Amino acid sequence: MPTNPRPLWLPNLNFHGEQLSQLQSAYAQEAMALWQQGLQDNPKFKDRRFTAEPWQHNPVSAFSAAMYLLNARTLMAMTDALDTDDKTRARIRFAVEQWAAASSPSNFLALNAEAQQKAIDSKGESIAKGVQNMLHDLKQGHVSMTDESLFEVGKNVATSEGAVVFENELFQLLEYKPLTPKVYQRPFLLIPPCINKFYILDLQPANSLIRYAVAQGHRTFVVSWRNPDASMAHVTWDDYVEKGALAAIEAARLIGNMPQINALGFCVGGTILSNALAVLAARGQDPVASATLLTTLVDFSHSGVLDVFIDEAFVKFREAQFSEGGLMAGRDMAQTFSFLRPNDLVWNYVVGNYLKGETPPPFDLLYWNSDATNLPGPMYAWYLRNTYLENNLVQPGKATVCGEAIDMGRVDIPVYIYGSREDHIVPIDAAYASTQVFQGPKRFVMGASGHIAGVINPPEAKKRSYWTRKDTAFPQRFSDWHAKSQEHAGSWWTDWSAWLKNHAGQQIAAPKKYGRGELKAIEPAPGRYVKSRA
């Protein structure tokens, strides 16, 4: 019997022998070549952490960078050689990625030739500024990605003109001022994710999806979720569907004086909207004429890198943690999402802010990214179990929402489904999986870039591209759909706009005031809920 048995929580790991042997041989050869090259030549690095000129002319830093890249590359290749299940391999790969990102010589002043050169050129001023930046970030509780002092919600972000026309303990409903003399009959409601603030859809006039919808002639409404505080410690997923999405749908319908509206859900907002549609179908109600789902997970079979965190033990821990209520801190969630891309969203700013003493440039998207939101603990725990862990939403009758055993297959309204090709939060095949869930008329579009940049891509920018198919076939696998798709230059917004107009009804004179009846303007947009900081 072994004296030091392997802990139960450690996986039993083995390597494919031939692959490991090849890796060892390749590593030895490359390491020997680097050693023989020694400190003589100036290497050229493709990795942007080491492309600055000082890295080429400081032989010690250059050698440390070259050895680091070799070690990191070999360790990542070793994870691919593991003889284990996919989830264990993904978890080990994620851990190795975190270690590799953290151990880069660029993160240490003693090895960062660029930071050293800057300290010499500035006569130590960059180091003093870096210490000031670090103290500032310690006080605010997160690494600065942009100069947050230059932004103010309602002043230079979230500036589209409108008014709050309804509010409850979960959200404010914003109605926007028409930009056209006529509007389509059916109101248009946007439901953003509750894990972020709505103004990702209204950063600046030039890249605002909200302003674009208004300019296309839609009477536009947006849900502005409240940033949860202690008073919301017991709020559930059902509340977000019933008192959130369903209440917003009803308010927009009443204000528009129409039996039906069109709705859009983005990311988790799309998951909430999907649940609301399934609840409505179970109740035999149809106040939504069409739905748009942007980078939305409904089928969680392929949930991407976030799946590495989810197992029965983790979910049980969260359920126990929030069994008596509580809040999932927005800061913790923001850090988790940042470490999904550690080099870009963590260490890049550690090096720039602290080692080089730089002030990050103003960037509205990164200001939004730093404006964290909390989540009610019970809602968060339900979401983890029923989506990422058990994938109950696509199992008819398995999930009960708002008292209804939901069946997504009963949602038969027209649905526009968008996925981003390089999305690491909602992988493209996971976004496509919704085409197999909903039974009504569908259109699927893939855009270039990632979770945010792919969505926020206004036509005027003339950037990126998107893919569609001429037929309406939706094979089971995304790869089969993509094989017969056609690429189009520019923004997918124009394709979506043409689709939405077909479901928007006739055009009528634009309203001259906000709200209708008892649902009147409460305060100017963007409202006070969005200004609450976590």
N, C-alpha and C positions, 0 to 999 in steps of 0.2 A: 504493500500500500504506500503510495507516495507521501512523503512528509510534507510537501508543499503542494496540495491539490490546487488545480486551476480554479479561480473564483467563478461562481456560477454565472456572473454577469458578463464574463468574457466569452466571446464567440470562439468556436474551435476553428482555427485558421490553418489552411494549407495552401501551398502554391503549386501551380502547374509546373512540374519539374523542368521541362524543356524551355518554357518561357523564362523561368527564373535563371536558368543557366545562360540563356542568350543575353538577358539583362546584365548579369554579372560580368560576362565577357565584354559587352559593349561599354559598360561603366569603366572597367579596368583600362580599356584602350583609350577612352576619352580622357580619363584622369591622367594617364601617363603622358598623353599628348600635351595636356595643359601644363603638366609639371616640366616637361622638356622645353616647352615654349617659355615657361617661367615668366620672368618679368621683362622679357625682351620686346615683344611686339605689342602694338596697341590694338586690342580687339575691337570689332564693331558689333555692337549689340542691337538686336531688333526690339528687345523688351524696352518699353518707353521709360521704365524706371532708371535705365542705365544709358540712355542715348545722349545725355548732355556731354559737352566736350570735356569737362574735368574728369569724367570717368575714363576717357580714352588715354589721358596723359598721366594719371596717377596709377602706377603699376600695381601697388598693393591693393587699391580699391578695385581695379580692373580684374585682378586675379581672384579676389574674393567674390566678385560678381559672377565670374565665369564658373567657379566651383559651386557657388550657390545654385545657379541655373542648372548645372549638371545634376546636382543632388536632388533638387526639386523635381526635375524631369524624370529622374530614375524612380523616385518614390511614387510619383503618380503612375508610372508604368507598372510598378509593383502592385498597385491596387487592382489594376486590370488583370494581373496574373493570379489573383486570389481565387482559390477554388472554394467558393461559398455562395450563398444565396444573394440575389440582387440587392435586397434591402441592406444586408450587412455590408456588402461591397460599397454601396452608395454612402453609407454612414462613415465607413473608413476613408473613403475618398474625400468626403466633406471635411473630416478631421485633418487629413493630410493637407488639404488645400488651406485650411486655417493656419496650420503650423507653418507651411511654406510661405504664406503671405506675411505672417508675423516675423519670421526669421530672416527676411530679406536684409542684406547689408545696407540697403538704402534707408532702412528704418533707424540706423544707428549713426550718430554723429561721428564716432571714431572711424567709421568705414565709408561714410557718404562723402565722396570727393566733391560733389557739387555743393553740398552744405558747407563743407570746410572752406572751399574757395570763396563762397559768399561771405563767410565770417571774416576771412582775411580782407576781402575787398571793402567790406563795410566797417572794418576796424572793430569788430565785435558787436556792432549795432544789431545785426540779424539775430544773434543769440539772445540779446536783451529783449528784443521784440518777441522772440519765440517764447521766452519765459512769461512775458505779459500775456501772450495769446493763450498759453497753457493755463495760467491762473484764471483768465476770463472764462475759458471753457469748463474748468473745474467748477466755477461758480454757477454757470448756467446749466451744467449737468449733461452736456453732450458736445462732441467735437463740431466746431463750426465748419459748415460746408460752403457758406456764403456770408457776406456781411449783412446780418439780419437787421441791423439798425436802419438799413436803407429801404425797408419794405414795411408797408402798413396795409392790412386788409381793409378794403373799401376805399383806399386812397390811390395806390398804384398796383394793386392786384385785386381781383374780384370787383371790378369797377363797372360792369354792365348795369345800366339804369333799370331799377325796378323797385318792388316793395314786398314786404312780408304781408301775406294775405290770410295766413292761418298759422296757428302754432299750438302745440301741446307739449307735454313733458319730454317728448322724444325728438321733435324736429320742428323747424319753421319751414313753411312753404313760401318760396319766392316766386312772384310773377314778374316777368320782364316787359318793359315798355316796347311796343311794336316799332319796328323800323320800316314797315311797309304800310301803304294806305289800306291794303286788304290783308286779311289773314285767313288761313284755312279754318274750317269749322271745328274740327276736332282739336282739342287742346293737346299739347305735347308735354309729357312729364319726364324729367330725368331723375333717376335715383342713383346717386354716387355711392361709393363704398363708405361704410360707417367707420372703417379703420383709418380713414384719412378725411380731410375736409373737402367740401364740394368744389372749391375754387381751382382745383386742377383742371376743371372744365371751363374756367374763366380767368386764366392767369393775366393775359394782356388782350386788348382788342384784336390784335393781329393773329392770335392763336387760340381764340376762345371758341370752343364748340358751341357754347351757349349762344354767343352773339351770332355765330354762323346760322344756327337754327332759327333765331329770331329774324335774321336778314333773309332767310328763305321763305318767310311768311308764316311761321308757326307761332301760335300763341303759347309761349313757352313758360313752363313751371319747373322749379328745381327744389328738391329736398335738401335742406341744410340740417344735417344731424346735429343734435346737441352733443357737446363734449362731456361725457358722463362724469358726474361727481358723486359724492357719498349718497346723495338722495336717489341715485339710480343703481345702487348696489344690488338690488334684487330683480332688475329688469331681465326678461328672458328673450329667447329667440322669437317666441310667439308674439311678444310685445312689438318687436321690430317689424314683424309681418303685419299684425292686426292694427296696432296703433301707429305704425310707421307707413309701410307701403300702401296698405289698403286704405288707411285714412287719407293719405295723399292722393290716391286715385280718386276717391270719392269727392274730395275738396276740389280737385281740378275739374272733375266732371260737373259739379254743381256750379262752379264759377263760369265755366264755358257753356253751361245750359245745354249740354249734349249728353245723350245716353252712353256714348263711348268716347274714350281718349286713346291716344297712342302713347306708349311708354318705352323708356330706355333704361337699362341697368348696366352699370360699369363695375366690373370686378365683383366684389362681395355684394355690391348693390344689385348686380345681375342675379346673383344667387337668391337674394331676398325677393327680388321681383319674380323670379321663377317660382318660389314657394308661394307667393301671393297669388300668382296665376293658377297654381294647382289647387289652392284653397278655394278660389272663385269657381273653378271647374267642379270641385266637389259639392259646392253649394248651388250649382246650377245657375250661376251669375256670369255675365259677360260684359263688364264695363270697359274692357280693354280690347280695342280693335286690332292692334298689332303691337309686337314687342321687338325691341332691339337689344341684343346682348353683346356687350363689348368685353373681350378678354375675361369671360365668365366661366367658372367651374360649376357644372351641374352634375356630371358624371365624374367622380373623383378617382377613377381607376388609374389614371396617369397624372398624378397631382404634382409632379415635378420635385424640385429640390426640397421643398418644405416637408415632403414625406419623410425625410430622414429624422425629423424630430418626433414623429407620431408612432406610438405603439400603445398597447393596453395599459402598461404601467404609467406612461406619461399622462394619458387621459384620466386615469383613475386619480393620479396626483392632483390634477387640476380640478376634478370634480370634488375631491375632498377639500381642497383649498378654498373653493367657492361654495361649499355646501350651505354655509350660512350667509351667503352674499359676499360682496366685495368687488373690487375693480382690478382688471388687468391693466397695468400701467402702460400708457402710450409710449413712454421712454423705452421700456423693455421690448415692446414690439418693434419700435423703430430701430433699435440696435440689432435685433434679430434680422430684419430685412437688410440692414446695411452690411452685415457679415455674410449675406448671400453673395455679395460682390466685394470682398474685403479689400482688394487692391484699389478699386475705383472709389469706394464709398467710405473707407476707413483710413487705411495707411497712406493713401495719397494726401489726405488732409493732415494727418499726423506729421508727415514729412514737411509739407508746405508750411503749415501753421507754426510748428514748433522748432524744427531743425533749420528751416530757412527764414523763419520770422516773417512770412508773407501774410498779407491779408487776402483771404479768398475773394475773388471778384463777385460783384452782384449778379445773382442768377435767380429769377423768379421761381423756377422749378425746384431748385434746391432749398429755397426758403420754404416753399410748400412742404417739401420732404421733411423739413425739420420741425414743422408745426404739428406736433404729435397729438393723437387723440387716445383717450382711454376707452376701454370696453367694459361693460358690465360682466362680472365674473360668471354668473349663471348662463348668460347668453353665449359667452365664449366657450364654456365647457360643453354645452349642448352642440354647438357648431362643430367642435373638434370630434366628438363621438359620432355624430350622424353624417358627417361629410368625410373628412380625411381618414378616420379610422374604419367606419363600417360602410360608408358609401350608401347610405339608406335612401337618399333622395330619388335614386333611379330604380328602387325596388318597390313596385306597386304595393301600397298599403303598409309598408314597413315603418315609415316616419309619420308621426301624428303632429300636425301643425295647426294651431288655433282650433283644436278639437276635431280636425278632419284628418282621416287617413288618406294622405295625398297620393295621387298617381299622376306623374308628369305626362304619361301617355294620353291623358285626357285633355291636355292643353293643345288645342287644335287651331289656334289663331295663326296668322302669318308671322313668321319670326325671321329677323335678319340677324345672323350670327357672324361676329367678327373675331378673328384671332391674329395675333402678331407672330411673325415667323421666328423671331429670336427671343420670345418671352420666356424668362426663367421662372416666373411665378405661376403663370397659366400656360404651360407648354402648348404649342400649336395643335398637337394631336388631341390634347385634353379639351381645348376650345372646340375643335371639330366634332368631338364626341357628342356634343349637344344635338348634332344633326340626326343622331340615332335615337334621341330621346323624344323629341317633339314630333307630333304626327301631322301637323298642318303644313301649309305651303312654307317653304324655307328658301333662304338665300344665304350661302356661306361665302365669305370674302376673307382672304388672308392679306395682311399688310406687312410691309417690311419693318425691320427694327424690333424694339422690345415692348415691354408692358405699358410704358408711358409714351415714349417717343413715337411708337407706332400708332397709337390712338390720337395723340395731339399732333396732327400733321395737316395743317390748313392748306387748301389748294394754292393759295397765293404764294406759298413758299416754294412750290414746284420742286419738292424733294421726294425722294423715295419712290416706291411703286406699290402696286397691289395686284392680287391674282383673283380671277373669277373663272367660272366655267359657263359655256354657252348652254349646255343642257342642264336639266334639273336632277341629275342622278347624284345620289349620295351613297357611294359604296361604304362598306363598314370601316375600311382603313383610310386614314387621311392620305397616305402615300398614293393610294389608287385615285383619290380625287385630284391630288396635285399633279399626277402624271398627265392629265388631260386639261389642265388649267392653262389660262393665258395671262401673261403679265401685261400690266398697263402702267405707263409712267404717271407719276403724280399721286395725289391723295385719294384714298378710298371715300372721303367725305362726299364727293360728287356722285359716286355710285349709290351711296346710302341715301342721299337727298332725293335722287330720282325715284328710288324705291319707296321712301316714306311719303312722297307726294301722292302716290297711288292709293294711299290709305288715309289721307288727310281730309277727304271730303271737299266740298265746294269752298270757294273763297267768299268771304263776307267783309263788310267794313270793319276795320280794326277798332277795338274798344278804346274809348277815350278816358277810361279810368280803370284803376286796379280793382279786382275782386268783383263781387256781385252779392246783392242782398246783405245778409248778416256777415258775410265773409268780406270784410273791408280791409283797406290798407292799415297796417298796424304800425310799421316803421319802414324807413327806406332800406332797400337792399344795400349791403348783403346781410343785414340783420345783426343782432347781438350774439346769437348762438355761435356763429363761426368765429367770433373774436375771442371766445373763451379759450385760454391756454391750458394745456394739461399740467 
